[in-house]
Amino acid sequence: MKKSFLLFFLLCASTALAQQAWTLQDCIDYALKHNIQVQKNRINEERGKVSLWQDKGTLLPSLSFNTNQGVGYRPFTEVISIVQGDQVTSTRSNVTYQGTYGLNANVTLWNGGINHINIKAQELQNQITALATEQSELTIQEQIAQLYVQIMYTREAEKVNEQLLATAQSQYNRGVEMMAQGQMAKADVIQLEAQLNSAKYSVINSKTQLANYKRQLKALLELDLNTPFDITGNIPTDEQVLSLVPSAQEAYSKALEMRPEIKSAELSIEAANMQLDIAKRGFLPTIGASASLGSNHSTGSKNGWGEQMKTNLNMSAGINFSVPIFDNRRNMTNVKNAKLQQVTSKLDLQDKKNTLSNTIEQYWLNANNGQQNYIAAKSRAKSQKASYELLNEQFQNGLKNTVDVLQGRDNVISAEQDMLQSKYMALLYIQLLKFYTGEKLEL
């Protein structure tokens, strides 16, 4: 009983999992958390924080300790002189041991303010990196919406093809009956059979396309082939399809203020200005300070280790001043490259603005054309469907030939496809236009 109950529970759980369907928001939330490219961009943000932490460390002094321990051997020397600081001692041992110890500190007092500007430049770069992550997240959402709508469209097209298949099957069966009664030629029945096979192919093709779009969406979500997947998108209403389309100018104006690629390009210009400032400061002198503390000891001396370390203790401190006079054109090259980067950054900003403008204008045209085409296509599909139903009824009663039926079927397919395509195109691009103005995607 327990085993049976367990098997039943597992079967129900697997069935529930297989039937689990995803909303558009489910897909977006999951992708933002699991998509590999988005995760890589977030890692880049963490790298930027580490670089900023390192740049701030340049303002601090450095401190290092070094020691050297060595053994010397002179097999043919009877007396060995050992120099320890300002003392010279002698030993008759052929094997000697020496140790030196040093503690060194350095600090940059002034280098033209380059270290401080580097910190500001890295902070700016971190903002650009964060905007790159935001841009990748928006791109993922846009791709998900496009595939989601494709799945909704293909799923509805599959239902239409299945209805046409049922009608084609009925017509073929009726044609066989009429041929058996001598009321239809075999050539006409063959045409009906070809229509039936074409309808079967359309259904199979729709299923294949649907599976392929689901596969592409699963890839964006980083789901493997063993994960059951389906969506819950419902057939859109006319109210959704024919909703108000934002003007292209309004959408572009809002997008300029909100889109991360524009903000990133503007910050890149600031970053280029900072790099030019840094390059120019390379001509300025650098002032630093250093201090050291050291001692040493050696065998062969009459003094012990502690006495030698005390006697040989030495300390020093100093200020160093460095002025670049001739640096093989390094600083001048940096200045010229920084100026070129300024120009490039401005061109990049203009290029991104142009791309954004073209994208929004294209989306606006697609949304408006989709709405207008949907209104016309819906009326055409309704009349073609009614005409085809009448043709089919007349064919069943032997009043219409196969040519009329086949032509009517082609008209229905064309009208249905135009209506579905325009409906989902309008729905998608209306949502994308709103998305570019900062609204959420809703399907």
PAFIDREN-428211 format. One record per atom (N, C-alpha, C): x, y, z; residue in one letter. Coordinates in steps of 0.02 Angstrom, whole numbers, plus 50000, padded with zeros to 5 digits. Layout:
XYZa...
***
This chain:
500414994050000m500005000050000m500435006350000m500975006250042k501415012050046k501775013149980k502005007649949k502345008349885k501875010949832k501265008549832s500775010749782s500625018149791s500555020149854f500415027249868f500995031549845f501605029249858l502195033149838l502235033849762l502105028249726l502125028549653l501585033249627l500995032949658f500445037349637f500635044649649f500955046049707f501155052949723f501675055449673f502165051249656l502685053249608l502385054349540l501905050249521l501575051049456l501195057549453l500835059149507c500465065549509c500935071449507c501495070849544a501985076349546a502285077549478a502465072049444s502775072749377s502275075549327s501645073449334t501125075949289t501005083449300t501005085349365a500915092549381a501495096549355a502105093849360l502695097349335l502655098149259l502445092749226a502405092949153a501885097949129a501365098949171q500825103549151q500965110649175q501505111649210q501655118349235q501785123149177q501445128749177a501515133649123a501795140149151a502145143849109w502495149849129w502125156049101w502035160949144t501805167349120t502405171249092t502265176849059l502815180949034l503245183449091l502935185549146q503305187949203q503725182449235q503455176349236d503845170649261d504495169849221d504425170149155c505005169349111c505515174849124c505275181049130i505735186749140i506095186049207i505715184649260d506025184149326d506545178549328d506385172949297y506855167249298y507475168849257y507385172049200a507955173549156a508425178549189a508145183649222l508565188649255l508985185649311l508755180049337k509125176749391k509615171549366k509445168149310h509845162449289h510205163249222h510035168349183n510365169049118n511115170049127n511515166449090i512245166349099i512545173149083i512325176249029q512615182749009q512485188049063q511885187949090v511725192749143v512165191549204v512265185149221q512685183449279q513415185649267q513655184849205k514335187049189k514405194649197k513895198249176n513915205549184n513925207649257n513565203849298r513575205449370r514265203949400r514595198749375i515275197349397i515745203149378i515635205949318n516035211749298n515935217649345n515315218349370e515195223649419e515615222549482e515655216249504e516055214749563e516795215949550e517025214449489r517725215749471r517865223249475r517385227349453g517465234549457g517535237049529g517155233949574k517205235849645k517895234049673k518155228249650v518825226249673v519355231149646v519275233249583s519755237949554s519725244649590s519125246849609l519065253149646l519405252549714l519315246949747w519635245749812w520395245949805w520645243249750q521365243349737q521615250449723q521225254249684d521435261149669d521455265449732d520995264449777k521005268249840k521625266449881k521875260349873g522475258249908g523095262049887g523105265149828t523695268949806t523805275249848t523285277349885l523365283149928l523705281349994l523765275050008l524075272750070l524815271450061l525215271950114p525925270250108p526025262750101p526575260850071s526755253750065s527285252050117s527265246050142l527745243750192l527945236650175l528595235350173s528825228750155s529415226650200s529475220350211f530025217650250f530415212750206f531085213250208n531485208550170n532065206050213n532265200150200t532835197150235t533225192750187t533855192050201n534285187850160n534725183650206n534685177250200q535085172650241q535535168750193q536195168850207g536665165550161g537235162050197g537485157050165v538065153250190v538615153650139v539235155350162g539805155750117g540325150350135g540685147950084y541195142750096y541815144250054y542395144950087r543035146150052r543535140950077r543625135650040p544025130050064p544775131450069p545035136350030f545765137350028f545975143850062f545505147150095t545675153450129t545755152150204t546345154450231e546475153250302e546145158450346e546125164650322v545815170050360v545295173550316v544695174250341i544155177350303i543955183750338i543945189250300s543725195650327s542985196650312s542625198650362i541905199550355i541735206750369i541385209950323v541195216950331v540475217150357v540385220550413q539725221350443q539615228850456q539255231950411g539165239150419g539835242650412g540045246050465d540695249550464d541225245650503d541095239250517q541565235150553q541835229550509q542455227850520v542775222350483v543025217350535v542795211150531t543035205950576t543345200350536t543745196450569s544095190950536s543935184350570s543935179050531t543815172350557t544245167350519t544425162150553r544815156750520r544355151150495r543715151650507s543245146550484s543125147350409s543165141950373n543035142150301n542285142950284n541855141450331v541135142050322v540875147850363v540535152550330t540255158350365t539495158850352t539145162050396y538415163050390y538255170250403y537865173250358q537685180250365q536925181050358q536655185950392g535945187450386g535835194950386g535415197250340t535235204350337t534475205050343t534245210650372y533535211750383y533385219050367y532825220150333g532655227050316g531895228150317g531695233950339l530995236050340l530955242650301l530565242750246n530555248550201n529835251150194n529775257650195a529125260950187a529175266250133a528655266750091n528625271850038n527925274650033n527875280950017v527235284150009v527305289549955v526795289949912t526775295249861t526425301249891t526795306749898l526505312849926l526105316749875l526345316849814w525975320549762w526215318249693w525765316449650n525935314449581n525475317949531n525325324249547g524875328049503g524145326549514g523985323049568g523275321249581g523025315449540g523485311749506i523275306249463i522915300749502i523185299149562n522865293849601n522145295449618n522005301649637h521325303649654h520865303349593h521125305549536i520715305449475i520605298249453i521095293849462n520995286849445n520425283849485n520365285849548i519815283349589i519145285649561i519105292149543k518485294749514k518325291349447k518865290049407a518765286849342a518505279749351a518745276149402q518515269349414q517795269349439q517615274249480e516925274849503e516465275949443e516695280049396l516305281249335l516255274949294l516805271249288q516805265049250q516335259849282q516295259849348n515835255249382n515115256849365n514955263349358q514275265249338q514135262749267q514635263349223i514545260949154i514445253449153i514815249849194t514745242549198t514055240649223t513805244349274a513135242949300a512605244149246a512705249349205l512235250749150l512265245249097l512855242449087a512915236849039a512515230849064a512515229649130t512105224349158t511365225749147t511175232049160e510475233949150e510275233149077e510735234949031q510585234348960q510485227048941q510905222548967s510825215448952s510175212748980s509955215249037e509325213049066e508735215349023e508775221448998l508235223948954l508225220148888l508815218548861t508855214748799t508545207848807t508695204648864i508415198048878i507655198448881i507395203548914q506665204248920q506345205248851q506675209248810e506415210448743e506405204048701e506945200248705q506985193848668q506465188948693q506355188748759i505855184248787i505165186148762i505005192648762a504355194948738a504235193048665a504745193848623q504675192148553q504535184648544q504915180448580l504805173248574l504135171148605l503955174448659y503315172848692y502735174148644y502765179848609v502235181448562v502245176648503v502845174748480q502895169848426q502565163248446q502665161248508i502355154948532i501595155748532i501355161448557m500625162548559m500335162548488m500685165848442y500455166148373y500445159148341y500985155448349t501045148848318t500535144048348t500415144648413r499925140248445r499225141448418r499055147748407e498395149248379e498365147248305e498915148148269a498935145948199a498855138348194a499125134848242e499065127448243e498325125448250e497955128948293k497255127348301k496865128548237k497025134048202v496695135448138v496845130048088v497485127848085n497675122548039n497335115948056n497235114648120e496885108448140e496155108648118e495845114648123q495155115248099q495105114148024q495585117047987l495595116147915l495735108847897l496145105547938l496275098447927l495645094347936l495265095847987a494635092247998a494155093147939a494125099347913t493695100747855t493945097047793t494615097147783a494905093647725a494775086147730a494815083447790q494675076247799q493955074647782q493505079047805s492795078047790s492665078447715s492985083247682q492895084047609q493165077947572q493735075447594y494025069647561y493565063547569y493315062547630n492865056847642n492235057347599n491975063547593r491375064547552r491535063447478r492135065447457g492335064347388g492395057047371g492665053047418v492705045747407v492015042747399v491545045047441e490865042447436e490555044347369e490655050547348m490365052747284m490685049147225m491345047647230m491665043947176m491375036847173m491245033847231a490955027147232a490255027047202a489905032747208q489225033247180q489225035647108q489835036947081g489895039247013g489735046547004g489735050447059q489585057447054q490205061947052q490805059047057m491425062947056m491975058947023m492375062446983a492925059146948a493495057746996a493885052746979k494445050847021k494965056447026k495045060346971a495525065846972a495335071047025a494685072147035d494465076947085d494605074247155d494505067847164v494645064747229v495395065247245v495805064347194i496525064947204i496705072047225i496355077047197q496475083947219q496275084947292q495715081947311l495515082347381l496005078847427l496285073447403e496795069947443e497425074247450e497615077647396a498195082147399a498055087847448a497425090347448q497245095547497q497305092847568q497085086747578l497125083747645l497855083047667l498275080647622n498985079947639n499315086747654n499105091747616s499365098447628s499145101047697s498525099547715a498275101647781a498645098047836a498795091647826k499175087847876k499875090847883k500175092547827y500845095547829y500835102147867y500315106247856s500265112647890s500225111747966s499845106647987v499785105248059v500465103148087v500795098548052i501455096148075i501965101848076i501935105948024n502405111648022n502275116548079n501645117648096s501475122048152s501745119348217s501665112848227k501925109648288k502685110148292k503015109348234t503745109748233t503975116848250t503655121848219q503825128748234q503695130448308q503145127948334l502985129248404l503515126348450l503725120148436a504245116948476a504905120748471a505055123348411n505685126948401n505685133548440n505125137148439y505095143448476y505145142248551y504835136848574k504895135048645k505615133348662k505955129948616r506665128248628r507085134648634r506955139448590q507335145648593q507205149448659q506575149348681l506415152748744l506725149148803l506725142548801k507055138648855k507805140248857k508105141248799a508825142848796a508965149448832a508525154448822l508615160848857l508535160048932l508115155248952l507995154049023l508515149249053l508965146649010e509475141949032e509155135449059e508615133249026l508295126849043l508545121448997l508655115449023d508895109948981d508295106448948d508455101648904l507935098448864l507485093848906l507695092048967n507295087649009n506785091549051n506795098149047t506335102249086t505685103349048t505115101149074p504475102449040p504355109949036p504065112148980f503985119448972f503375120948929f502985125648951d502435128348911d502265135148939d501885139048902i501705145748924i500945146148935i500735151348970t500025152148986t499705157848948t500075160648900g499815166348864g499135164948832g498655169248845n497975168448817n497905172348752n497395170648715i497265174148652i497105181448668i497465186148638p497365193248654p496685195748631p496405200248668t495755203248650t495865208948601t495315210948568d495365216648523d495555223048560d495355223548623e495525229348663e496285229948671e496605224148682q497335224248689q497675225948622q497435222748569v497745223748503v497645230748477v497075233748491l496915240348464l496995245948516l497385244548568s497505249748619s497905255448590s497905261048625l498235267048601l498985266048594l499245267948536v499965267348522v500315273848542v500815273648585p501175279848602p501495282848539p501525289448537s501835292648479s502585291148478s502865290948419a503585289448413a504005294748446a503805301048440q504185306548471q504175306048547q503585304448574e503525303848647e503945297948673e503905292348637a504285286448657a505035287748653a505255291148601y505965292648592y506215297348646y505805302448662s506005307248714s506095303848781s505625299448799k505685295948863k506265290948863k506355287648806a506895282748801a507575285948809a507665292048782l508305295548789l508475296748863l507965297548904e508075298848975e508175292449015e507935286748989m507905280749030m508355275049006m508475274748941r508835268848915r509555268748939r509795262948964p510475262548991p511025263548939p510895261648875e511415262548825e511565269948812e511055274248820i511165281448812i511545284248872i511335282248932k511685284448993k512405282148992k512515276048969s513195273348967s513635277348919s513355279048861a513735282948812a513905289948838a513435292948875e513565299548904e514115299148958e514095293848998l514615292949049l515295291449017l515285288248959s515915286748924s516265293148902s515875298148885i516165304648867i516505307648929i516185307348987e516495309749049e517135305849064e517105299349053a517695295149066a518275297049020a518105298648957a518635300748910a518935307448931a518525311948957n518785318348981n519265317249040n519085312649083m519525311149140m520185308149117m520165303749068q520785300749043q521235305949010q520935310948978l521345316348950l521665320449007l521295321649060d521565325249118d522145321449148d522065314849155i522595310549183i523215310849138i523105310449072a523665310449026a524055317049030a523705322649037k524055329049042k524445329649107k524215326749160r524565327049224r525195322749224r525285318749172g525905314849168g526525319149158g526425325449138f526995330049130f527215333249196f526815332249249l526955335349313l527455331149353l527825334349399p528305330649441p527955326249492p528325321549519t528075317049571t528505317749633t528185318249691i528535318849755i528345312849798i528855309649826g528745303849869g529195303949929g529035300049978a529445299450039a529585292050052a530155290750081s530335283850096s530705283650162s530685277950195a531045276750258a531225269450262a531785268050295s531995261050301s532315259850368s532285253750391l532595251550454l532895244650441l533545243850457g533865237450442g534425235850490g534645229550487s535215227250527s535475220750497s536045218350521n536315212050495n536755208850549n536925202550537h537375198950583h537765193850542h538305191250573s538715186350539s539095182150590s539275176150571t539695171950614t540415174450608t540825172350654g541535174250654g541675180450694g541145183550720s541245189550760s541265187650834s541625191750871k541665190450942k541005192150977k540595196350945n539945198250973n539415193150955n538945192150998g538385187650984g537875190750937g537355186650922w536835188850873w536495195250897w536285195450959g535925201250984g536345207550984g536975206851004e537425212651005e537555215250935e537645210550888q537765212650818q537155216150789q536555213550802m535955216650776m535875223750804m536065224650867k536025231250897k536545235950869k537165233350863t537715237550839t537615239550766t537355234950725n537285236150653n536615239250634n536205240950683l535555243950668l535655250650632l535285251450576n535345257750538n534655259950515n534545266350513m533905269250493m534035274950443m533555275750398s533625281250349s532925283650329s532885289750306a532265292750282a532445297950230a531985298950182g532145303750130g531535305750089g531615310950051i531115313450004i531395312849934i530995310149888n531225309749819n530785314049776n531085317349728f530745322049683f530925320049612f530405318449571s530525316049503s530175320649454s530555323149404v530275327549353v530375324349285v529835322949248p529915320049181p530195325249132p530755323749102i531055328349053i530975325548982i531195319448973f531105316148908f530895308948923f530285307148901d530025300548917d529855296548854d530245297648801n530145294148737n529435295248709n529165301348720r528515303448693r527925299648724r528035296348781r527505292448811r526915296748832r527045302248869n526505306548892n526145310048836n526525312448786m526205315848729m525765310948690m525995304648684t525585299548650t524945298348689t524995298048755n524395297048797n523895302748789n524145308848783v523705314548774v523345314248707v523715312648655k523405312248588k522885306648585k523045300848614n522565295348614n521945297048654n522035300748710a521455302748751a521005307548712a521295312048673k520895316648632k520505312748578k520825307848548l520475303748498l519905299848530l520005297548592q519475293848627q518895298448643q519035304848656q518495309648666q518035309948605q518345310648547v517965311048485v517565304648473v517895298848485t517565292448476t516965291648522t517025293848584s516485293348632s515885297548611s516015303448584k515465307748561k515115304548501k515515301548457l515215298148399l514805292148421l515045288548472d514675282748498d514005284848525d513985290448561l513355292948588l512865294648532l513105298048481q512675299748425q512435293548388q512875288648382d512685282348349d512145278748388d512205278548454k511695275248495k511035279048492k511065285648490k510445289448483k510105288048416k510505287548363n510215286048297n509915279148296n510265274348326t510005267448328t509355267148368t509335270648424l508725270848465l508155274048427l508305279448392s507785282848352s507505278348298s507955274848262n507725270348209n507325264548237n507545261848295t507185256248325t506475258248345t506415263948379i505755266148401i505305267848342i505585271048291e505185272648232e504935266248198e505375261148194q505175254748164q504635251348205q504715251548271y504205248548315y503535252148307y503565258748302w502955262648295w502605261048229w502995260548175l502695258848110l502395251848112l502755247048143n502495240248147n501855239848188n501825243648243a501225243648285a500625246648247a500725252248215n500175255448178n499955251248118n500435248848080n500255244648023n499905238248046n500145235448102g499835229448128g499105230648147g498965236248179q498275237748197q497825238748136q498065242648087q497665243948027q497555237447988q498085233547982n498015227247945n497555222447982n497575222648048y497155217948086y496415219548075y496255225948076i495545227848065i495305225347997i495715226347945a495515224147878a495535216547873a496055213447901a496135206147895a495595202447934a495385205347990k494865202048030k494215201747991k494035207247958s493425207447918s493485202647859s494075202647827r494175198147770r494145190847791r494455189147848a494465182247872a493755179947888a493365184447917k492675182647935k492265180947872k492335185247821s491945184047760s492195177947722s492855176947720q493135171147686q492935164647721q492925164847787k492735158847825k492005157147813k491575162347813a490865161247799a490765158547728a491135161347681s491085159147611s491315151847605s491855150147641y492115143347636y491635138347668y491325140247722e490825135847754e490245134547707e490045139747670l489505138847621l489735134447564l490365135647540l490635131347487l490675124047509l490875122947570n490935116147595n490255112747599n489765116647622e489085113847626e488825112047557e488945116547509q488725115147441q489105109247410q489755108747428f490145103047403f489885096447431f489705096547495q489445090447525q488805088247491q488435093147465n487805091647430n487895090847355n488535091047333g488685089947262g488545095847218g488505101947247l488355107847208l488975111747187l489545110247216k490165113647199k490705108547183k491155110547137n491695105947119n492305107047162n492815102847152t493415103247194t493805109647184t493795112347123v494175118447110v493925124147154v493245124647159d492965129947201d493155128947275d493145122647296v493305121247366v494035122747381v494475120547337l495185121747347l495345129247348l495035132947302q495145140147300q494885143447363q494305141147387g494025143947448g494475142447508g494755136447510r495205134647565r495825139047565r496105140247506d496705144547501d496545151647525d495945154047507n495745160747529n495685161147606n495415155947636v495345155747708v496025155747742v496475151447717i497145150947747i497505157647743i497465160847685s497795167347676s497505172547724s496845172747729a496515177747771a496665176447845a496645170147866e496785168447936e497515170147954e497975168547910q498675169947923q498795177447928q498495181347882d498575188647884d498285191447949d497715188847970m497395191448030m497825189848092m498065183648097l498465181748155l499125185548157l499435186148099q500085189548097q500015196848116q499515200248089s499425207348105s499215208248177s498815203648204k498585204148273k499175203748321k499595198748312y500155197848359y500725202848347y500785205148284m501285210248271m501095216748307m500455218548303a500225224648337a500305223948412a500115218148439l500175217048511l500905217648534l501365214448498l502065214348518l502365221348516l502265224948462y502615231348454y502295236948496y501665236348512i501375241048560i501705240148628i501795233848648q502115232448712q502855234648712q503195233548657l503905235548653l503985243148656l503525246648623l503555253948627l503465256348699l502985253448734k502875255248804k503475253248846k503775247548829f504355245048866f504945249948860f505025252948802y505565257748792y505435264348828y504825265448850t504675271448889t504675270048964t504855263848983g504935262149053g504375257949082g503875256149043e503335251949069e503525244549067e503165240649106k503285233349107k502965230049046k503255224449026l502975220548972l502385216448999l501815217048965e501225213348987e500875210348926e500805203648928l500475200248873l499915195748901l
***
